[in-house]
């Protein structure tokens, strides 16, 4: 039996990315100044504005919860809810309320809610 090669575009894309990155790295090591900072300036601006929200552990928790929900697991909604709760202080600033108290208060209220729900 002959094994068939898959004509997969992802392998070609990965090879091109490796060639581009290797070329840029080699030119940088040889002393060429490519002025890449100007090329990536818009990405730096976007990351400084919303990157701290998108690339945060609460967002990772929400994504993991959504993956669990799509797999028909009910525990995913708890992860999504916790992710939202922990993401709120990163998005909204509440005047007069120190953000360092948000997490302990969220844990406190969640614990009280769980006890009340179990008793009733």
Secondary structure, DSSP 8 states (H G I E B T S, - for coil): --------HHHHHHHHHHHHHHHHHHHHHTT----HHHHTHHHHHHIIIIIHHHTSHHHHHHHHHHHHHHTT-THHHHHHHHHHHHHHHHH---TTS-GGGHHHHHHHHHHHHHHHHHH-
